[in-house]
Amino acid sequence: MVIRRMVDRQRSYTAIFLPGEEPRIFPTTEHEHARILQIYKEDRLHQDIVNDFSEFDFTDKGPGSAGR
């Protein structure tokens, strides 16, 4: 799930993107958007859970790696 804030000249929106589904975009205030994030997104790093606070090691250490 991806949740993003979208703003045009006159309104602000919250967009929710789910894999395999049409995006859901609806008008929201800053307060409403923050509440949506609070409800749907993890608020901190949790062991064994991948979320916005996860730290990723993108170094390829497997066979054939470029060793960057």
Secondary structure, DSSP 8 states (H G I E B T S, - for coil): -EEEEEE-SS-EEEEEE-TTS--EEEE--HHHHHHHHHHHS-SS--TT--STT--------STT----
